[in-house]
Amino acid sequence: MLVNTKNLITILILLTVSLKVYAGIMNHKPYYCNYHEGIFNNANLAETGDVCTEGGTSQYKFYLNKKFTSFEKCMSYITDHGNTADSKARYPTDKWMIGCDKNW
């Protein structure tokens, strides 16, 4: 009977971890954030805080529809994505920043 209890506990732990990963609790999402407008030209900065590193989606920050269980893999993806000619034209580095977080 003890073996069955151990197996049941192991299965429940694995199920819980799997559900958290699937639900996004442990996932990182890549984003672009217009820090020029969101920080330097934001009249409500005292109220909103740093819109690029705090909170989730805002008028200055949007997430790409990708999820990564590793922060490093997420950063690798967004770095590659941000270095494409299209992304450089749409999101110039003097106004936009890239990153990954779990705030989405």
Secondary structure by P-SEA (a helix, b strand, c coil): caaaaaaaaaaaaaaaaaaaaaacccbbbbbcccccccccccccccccccccccccccccccccccccccaaaaaaaaaaaaacaaaaaacccccccccccccc
